[in-house]
Amino acid sequence: NILLLGISEDIDSKLTDTIIVCSYNPKNQSAYMLSIPRDTFIGKNKNTAKGSDKINSIYSKKGINKLIDTVNDIVDMDINYYAIVNNKALIDLIDVLRWNIF
């Protein structure tokens, strides 16, 4: 199991805009992906909810370990690994491909 995160760094905080749980079973060669919506409520009171009560704010406020713990609680899994792609890396990749393909 691995947590795949897409981080936007073009604003003041680093928000996880993409949160995908990936699972691979080598015994039967099956793979699964579950996307967790960035606006998933993780707060305690919906009546007083604010932006920091959404799952996409955990990484910037409390770090990767807290985000992994929260996702593990939501999906009832034991995810120990993660990969992070930031939007700058995506922009750089597109720039490289554009010059090499066209």
Residue, then its C-alpha position, 0 to 999 in steps of 0.5 A: n500500500i502506498l499513499l500518492l500525494g499531489i502537492s500544490e506549492d504555488i500558494d502560501s501553504k502546501l495543500t494536498d490537492t490529490i490524495i490517492v491510496c494505491s494498493y498492489n497484490p503481487k499474489n494475484q497481480s491486482a492493483y487498486m486505486l482510491s481517490i480521497p476528495r481533497d475537501t473531505f471533512i475531518g473536523k469535529n463539528k460541521n457547524t463550525a467547520k473551516g478550511s483547516d477541517k478539510i483533509n487537504s490541509i493536514y500535510s501543511k499544518k501537521g505533516i506527513n505522518k498525521l496525514i498518513d494516520t488520518v488516511n489509514d483511519i478513513v480507509d482502515m488500512d496500514i499505509n506505510y509508504y508515500a510518494i509526493v509530486n509537487n506541481k512544480a515537478l509536473i510543470d517541469l516534466i511537461d516543459v521537458l516533454r514539450w521540447n522533446i516531443f514537438 
